[in-house]
Amino acid sequence: MRALLTPEQGTPELITTESQFLDCITQLASGKGAIAVDAERASGFRYSSRAYLIQLFRRGGGLHLIDPIPLKDSPLIAQLNEVLGGCETVIHASTQDLPCLREFGIHPNLLFDTELGARIAGCERVGLGALCESLLEISLAKEHSAVDWSSRPLEKEWLDYAALDVAVLLDLKDEIAKLLESQGKLHWAMQDFAAILKAPPPKPRNEPWRRTSGVHEIKSRYQLAIIRELWIKRDQIAAEIDLAPGRLLSDYVIVALAKSKIKSRAEFLKLPEVKARVRNEIQKSYIDTWLEIYLAASDLKEPDWPQQRGKSDSLPPAKIWKVRFPLAHAHLSHAKHNLAALASELAMPLENLLTPELVRKICFDDGKERLQELNAKLIAATQTQLRLNGAREWQIEKCATILSAALAESEALPTVQEVDQSEPVENPNSKE
């Protein structure tokens, strides 16, 4: 096992000017094969998810580190896209990096995701470091993975770390592609990669303030109104100053304020949670703002309080199906059991065979209490539903019949606990 601290070709100078950027693009265009791409964000430090460093590597085209801040409006980005458009783009965990790459102006046409490819290939650990150890026999230092990439200047040790991440990516892609090919799964993976590029942006969350940490402890609609108003104002300010919301006002303090009965600034400052969490100058400068919002929220009348449970377009939680939707519960129990067996046979995680959300959606069947028989019409209808919900053709081929068979079941499989507490049972899939 080799330990790498810097790329074998060395860490390049950070690109910050148009002339450097043009030279980078020229070198990449002269290379051959795929281009590895990575990006570093400032998650947990900034409100935005923009890229603060973009790394590129191509065999024969060099290793490059781009500072996207001074180059965010560069006309040369179009030229970079022309180079990328003519070859495969290799990214590790692409769904994390694609939004910030697209915000900068990078739009890959052909993708290979090394993390997803490793999942489909059945690798036990799919982090970049773990895959490098198992497939390339090299170890990468990861101590700089959580630094504030929005700070300037970027430290040399950080740049070494970032350069390494992209320098190993093409070798890693080759090994994962070999695994997939040997298992007959490469065409499955390519379908998944293409689907990632075609996927629309996620829809905005309905009532995102309900995801405040600790809100599940709140049973009072009056207190929920306080949490909602504080959350909305915090989100507005955080977006304006590009600061992670939790660094402006923690969820812990928001929930504590909702539970309190303060009437003044002095009482606000005496709250133990405020003493513990409101410390730096930015946080202290907004104390009067939070107090104003808190007092205004306290004066809201009951019709303006939110409901205890928010409106949701999602399905009811599966834990209540057994009582509320017994037929859907029966469908789901059979689907999960048989899909898990297939995933084990294919040596891949169940969630990569078919996402749990999609399985639940197919099995719930809009809550209609009706029985069906397994036939060609049911299988065709299931295939259509899978396709309409974004399933890949290989997933439809492998899973449609299993899901259709589950929809034809009316009795749920017993749980492990139920089996342990009863006499031995016959094969639950057998029919008299």
C-alpha positions in Angstrom: 0.0 0.0 0.0 1.5 3.3 -1.1 0.6 6.5 0.8 0.2 9.6 -1.4 0.5 13.1 0.0 0.8 14.9 -3.3 0.1 13.9 -7.0 2.9 12.2 -8.7 3.1 15.0 -11.3 3.1 17.6 -8.5 0.4 20.1 -7.4 -0.1 22.8 -10.1 -0.4 26.5 -9.5 -3.9 27.8 -8.8 -5.6 29.2 -11.9 -7.0 32.7 -11.3 -6.5 34.7 -14.5 -8.0 34.5 -18.1 -4.5 33.7 -19.6 -4.0 30.8 -17.2 -7.5 29.5 -17.8 -6.9 29.6 -21.6 -3.6 27.7 -21.2 -5.5 25.1 -19.1 -8.1 24.6 -21.7 -5.5 24.3 -24.5 -3.6 21.6 -22.6 -6.8 19.7 -21.8 -7.8 19.8 -25.5 -4.4 18.2 -26.4 -5.0 15.3 -24.1 -6.6 11.9 -24.8 -9.5 10.1 -23.2 -11.8 11.0 -20.3 -11.4 14.1 -18.2 -11.7 13.7 -14.4 -13.5 16.5 -12.6 -13.9 17.4 -8.9 -15.2 20.4 -7.0 -14.8 21.7 -3.5 -17.7 23.5 -1.8 -17.9 25.3 1.6 -20.7 23.2 3.0 -21.4 24.1 6.6 -19.6 27.5 6.2 -21.6 29.2 3.4 -25.3 29.3 2.5 -24.7 28.8 -1.2 -23.5 25.5 -2.6 -21.2 27.1 -5.2 -17.8 25.7 -6.1 -14.8 27.4 -4.5 -12.3 25.1 -6.3 -12.6 23.0 -9.5 -10.0 20.3 -10.3 -9.5 18.8 -13.7 -7.2 16.1 -15.0 -6.7 14.4 -18.3 -4.0 12.1 -19.5 -1.7 14.0 -21.7 -3.7 17.2 -20.9 -2.4 17.9 -17.4 -3.7 18.5 -13.9 -5.4 21.8 -13.2 -6.8 23.7 -10.2 -9.2 26.5 -11.1 -10.4 29.2 -8.7 -14.0 29.7 -9.9 -14.5 32.9 -8.0 -12.5 35.3 -10.2 -13.4 33.3 -13.3 -17.2 32.9 -12.7 -18.2 35.1 -15.7 -15.3 34.1 -18.0 -16.2 33.7 -21.7 -13.7 30.8 -21.8 -16.1 28.6 -19.9 -17.8 27.9 -23.2 -14.5 26.7 -24.6 -14.0 24.4 -21.6 -17.4 22.9 -22.3 -16.5 22.2 -25.9 -13.6 20.1 -24.7 -15.6 18.3 -22.1 -18.5 17.7 -24.5 -16.2 15.7 -26.8 -15.2 13.1 -24.1 -16.4 11.3 -21.0 -16.4 13.2 -17.7 -15.4 11.2 -14.6 -16.8 12.4 -11.3 -16.9 10.7 -7.9 -20.4 11.1 -6.3 -21.6 13.3 -9.2 -24.9 14.2 -7.7 -23.1 16.2 -5.1 -20.8 18.1 -7.5 -23.0 18.6 -10.6 -25.1 21.4 -9.2 -22.1 23.6 -8.4 -20.3 22.7 -11.6 -23.4 23.7 -13.6 -23.7 26.9 -11.6 -20.2 27.7 -12.8 -21.1 26.8 -16.3 -19.7 23.2 -16.7 -22.3 20.9 -18.3 -21.0 17.3 -19.0 -22.5 15.4 -21.9 -21.3 11.9 -21.0 -20.7 10.8 -17.4 -19.0 8.1 -15.4 -19.6 8.2 -11.7 -17.0 6.2 -9.8 -19.0 6.0 -6.6 -22.2 4.8 -8.2 -20.3 2.5 -10.5 -18.6 0.9 -7.4 -22.0 0.5 -5.8 -23.4 -1.3 -8.8 -20.3 -3.5 -8.9 -20.9 -4.5 -5.3 -17.9 -2.9 -3.7 -18.3 -2.9 0.1 -17.0 0.6 0.7 -17.4 3.3 -2.0 -15.8 6.3 -0.5 -12.9 7.7 -2.7 -10.3 6.8 -0.1 -11.6 3.3 0.5 -11.8 2.5 -3.2 -8.3 3.8 -3.8 -7.1 1.4 -1.1 -9.0 -1.6 -2.3 -8.6 -1.2 -6.1 -5.4 0.9 -6.5 -3.5 -0.1 -3.4 -2.9 3.6 -2.5 -4.0 5.6 0.5 -5.0 9.2 0.4 -4.8 11.7 3.3 -8.4 13.0 4.0 -7.7 15.4 6.9 -8.7 18.5 4.8 -12.0 17.3 3.6 -14.0 19.6 5.9 -12.1 22.8 5.6 -13.6 26.2 4.6 -12.9 26.3 0.9 -14.3 29.8 0.6 -11.4 31.2 2.6 -8.6 32.9 0.7 -5.7 32.3 0.2 -6.1 28.6 -0.1 -3.4 26.8 1.8 -0.9 24.6 0.0 -1.8 21.5 2.0 -5.4 21.9 1.0 -4.5 22.2 -2.7 -2.4 19.1 -2.4 -5.4 17.2 -1.0 -7.7 18.6 -3.7 -5.3 17.8 -6.5 -4.9 14.2 -5.3 -8.6 13.6 -5.4 -8.8 14.2 -9.1 -5.3 12.8 -10.0 -6.4 9.2 -9.1 -9.8 9.3 -10.5 -9.1 8.1 -14.1 -7.1 5.1 -12.8 -10.0 4.3 -10.4 -12.5 4.6 -13.2 -10.6 2.1 -15.3 -10.7 -0.5 -12.5 -14.4 0.0 -11.7 -15.2 -0.3 -15.4 -13.3 -3.6 -15.5 -15.3 -4.9 -12.5 -18.6 -3.8 -14.1 -17.7 -5.4 -17.5 -16.7 -8.7 -15.9 -20.0 -8.8 -14.1 -22.1 -7.8 -17.1 -23.2 -4.6 -15.4 -21.4 -1.9 -17.4 -24.4 -1.2 -19.6 -26.6 -0.9 -16.4 -24.2 1.6 -14.9 -24.1 3.7 -18.1 -27.9 3.9 -18.0 -27.7 5.2 -14.4 -25.0 7.7 -15.3 -27.1 9.0 -18.3 -30.2 9.3 -16.0 -28.2 11.5 -13.5 -27.4 14.0 -16.3 -31.0 14.1 -17.5 -32.6 14.4 -14.0 -34.3 17.7 -13.3 -33.4 19.8 -10.3 -35.0 18.7 -7.0 -38.3 20.4 -6.2 -38.2 22.9 -3.3 -39.2 21.3 0.0 -42.7 22.0 1.3 -42.4 23.9 4.5 -38.6 23.4 4.9 -38.7 25.0 8.4 -40.2 21.8 9.7 -36.8 20.2 9.3 -35.4 22.3 12.2 -33.5 20.0 14.5 -35.6 19.3 17.6 -38.9 20.4 16.1 -40.2 16.9 16.7 -40.3 17.7 20.4 -42.7 20.6 19.9 -46.4 19.8 20.3 -47.7 23.3 20.5 -48.9 25.1 17.4 -48.1 28.4 19.0 -44.5 27.3 19.5 -44.4 26.0 15.9 -45.3 29.4 14.7 -42.3 30.9 16.5 -40.0 28.3 15.0 -41.4 29.0 11.6 -41.0 32.8 11.8 -37.4 32.6 13.2 -36.4 30.0 10.6 -37.8 32.0 7.7 -36.0 35.2 8.8 -32.8 33.3 9.5 -32.9 31.8 6.0 -33.5 35.1 4.4 -30.5 36.8 6.2 -28.2 33.7 5.7 -28.9 33.9 1.9 -28.2 37.6 1.8 -24.8 37.3 3.5 -24.0 33.8 2.2 -23.4 32.2 5.6 -24.5 28.8 6.6 -27.8 29.2 8.6 -26.5 27.3 11.6 -23.6 29.6 11.9 -26.0 32.6 12.1 -28.4 31.1 14.6 -28.5 27.5 15.6 -31.6 25.3 15.5 -30.9 24.6 19.1 -31.5 28.3 20.0 -34.5 28.5 17.8 -36.2 25.6 19.6 -35.2 27.0 23.0 -36.7 30.4 22.1 -39.9 28.7 21.0 -40.1 27.0 24.4 -39.3 30.2 26.4 -41.5 33.0 27.5 -39.1 35.9 27.3 -40.3 39.5 27.0 -37.1 41.5 26.7 -33.5 41.6 25.4 -32.2 40.9 28.9 -34.3 37.8 29.3 -33.2 36.7 25.8 -29.5 37.0 26.8 -30.1 35.0 30.0 -31.3 31.9 28.2 -28.7 29.2 28.8 -28.9 28.1 25.1 -28.2 31.7 24.0 -25.2 32.0 26.3 -23.8 28.7 25.0 -24.5 29.2 21.3 -24.5 33.0 20.5 -20.9 33.8 20.7 -19.2 35.5 17.7 -19.8 39.0 16.5 -22.0 38.1 13.6 -24.3 36.1 15.8 -24.4 38.9 18.5 -25.2 41.6 15.8 -28.6 39.9 15.1 -29.8 39.5 18.6 -32.3 42.4 18.3 -33.6 41.0 15.0 -34.3 37.6 16.6 -36.0 39.2 19.5 -38.2 41.3 17.2 -39.2 38.2 15.2 -39.8 36.2 18.3 -42.1 38.9 19.8 -44.0 39.4 16.6 -44.5 35.6 16.3 -45.7 35.5 19.9 -48.5 37.9 18.9 -49.8 35.8 16.1 -53.4 34.6 16.5 -54.4 30.9 16.3 -55.6 31.0 12.7 -52.1 32.0 11.7 -50.4 29.1 13.6 -49.2 26.2 11.5 -50.8 22.8 11.8 -49.0 20.2 13.9 -48.4 18.2 10.8 -47.5 19.8 7.5 -48.9 19.2 4.1 -47.0 16.7 2.1 -47.1 15.3 -1.4 -45.3 12.2 -0.2 -46.8 8.9 0.7 -47.9 8.1 4.3 -45.0 6.7 6.3 -44.7 2.9 5.7 -44.9 2.2 9.5 -48.6 3.0 9.5 -49.5 0.9 6.4 -50.0 -2.3 8.4 -53.0 -0.8 10.2 -54.2 2.0 7.8 -53.4 0.4 4.4 -53.1 -3.4 4.9 -53.2 -4.3 1.2 -50.4 -1.8 0.5 -48.5 -3.3 3.4 -48.9 -6.7 2.0 -47.6 -5.5 -1.4 -44.6 -3.9 0.2 -43.6 -6.9 2.4 -43.4 -9.2 -0.6 -41.7 -6.6 -2.8 -39.0 -5.9 -0.2 -38.4 -9.5 0.5 -38.0 -10.6 -3.1 -36.1 -7.5 -4.2 -33.7 -8.0 -1.4 -33.1 -11.5 -2.6 -32.4 -10.3 -6.1 -30.1 -7.6 -4.9 -28.1 -10.2 -3.0 -28.0 -12.4 -6.1 -26.7 -9.4 -8.2 -24.2 -8.4 -5.4 -25.4 -4.8 -5.2 -27.1 -2.6 -2.5 -30.9 -2.9 -2.6 -31.3 0.9 -2.9 -29.3 0.8 -6.2 -31.4 -2.0 -7.6 -34.5 0.2 -7.0 -34.9 3.1 -4.7 -37.0 2.5 -1.6 -39.1 5.6 -2.5 -40.0 4.1 -5.9 -40.8 0.7 -4.4 -43.2 2.2 -1.9 -44.8 4.3 -4.6 -45.5 1.3 -6.8 -46.7 -0.8 -3.8 -49.0 1.8 -2.3 -51.1 1.9 -5.5 -52.8 5.1 -4.3 -54.2 3.2 -1.3 -56.8 1.4 -3.4 -58.0 -1.7 -1.7 -58.3 -4.0 -4.7 -56.8 -7.3 -5.5 -55.1 -8.2 -8.8 -53.8 -11.3 -10.4 -50.4 -11.6 -11.8 -50.8 -11.4 -15.6 -49.3 -9.7 -18.6 -51.5 -6.7 -18.2 -50.4 -6.1 -14.6 -46.7 -6.5 -15.6 -47.1 -4.1 -18.4 -48.8 -1.5 -16.1 -46.0 -1.9 -13.6 -43.4 -1.4 -16.3 -45.1 1.8 -17.3 -45.2 3.1 -13.8 -41.6 2.3 -13.3 -40.6 4.1 -16.5 -42.8 7.1 -15.7 -41.0 7.4 -12.3 -37.5 7.4 -13.8 -36.5 3.7 -13.5 -33.8 2.6 -15.9 -34.5 -0.1 -18.5 -32.3 -2.6 -16.8 -34.1 -2.0 -13.5 -37.5 -2.4 -15.3 -36.3 -5.7 -16.8 -35.1 -7.0 -13.5 -37.8 -5.7 -11.1 -41.1 -5.4 -12.9 -42.2 -9.0 -12.6 -41.2 -9.1 -8.9 -43.2 -5.9 -8.2 -46.1 -7.1 -10.2 -46.2 -10.4 -8.2 -46.1 -8.4 -5.0 -49.1 -6.4 -6.2 -51.0 -9.7 -6.7 -50.5 -10.6 -3.0 -53.2 -9.9 -0.4 -51.5 -11.2 2.8 -48.3 -9.7 4.2 -45.3 -11.8 4.9 -44.7 -12.3 8.6 -42.0 -10.2 10.3 -39.0 -11.9 11.9 -40.6 -11.2 15.3 -43.9 -12.8 14.3 -42.1 -15.8 13.0 -40.1 -16.2 16.2 -43.3 -16.0 18.3 -45.2 -18.6 16.3 -45.1 -22.1 15.1 -43.0 -22.8 11.9 -44.9 -21.4 8.9 -45.3 -22.7 5.4 -43.8 -20.9 2.4 -45.7 -17.6 2.4 -45.5 -17.5 -1.4 -47.1 -20.9 -1.8 -50.8 -21.1 -3.0 -53.3 -23.7 -2.5 
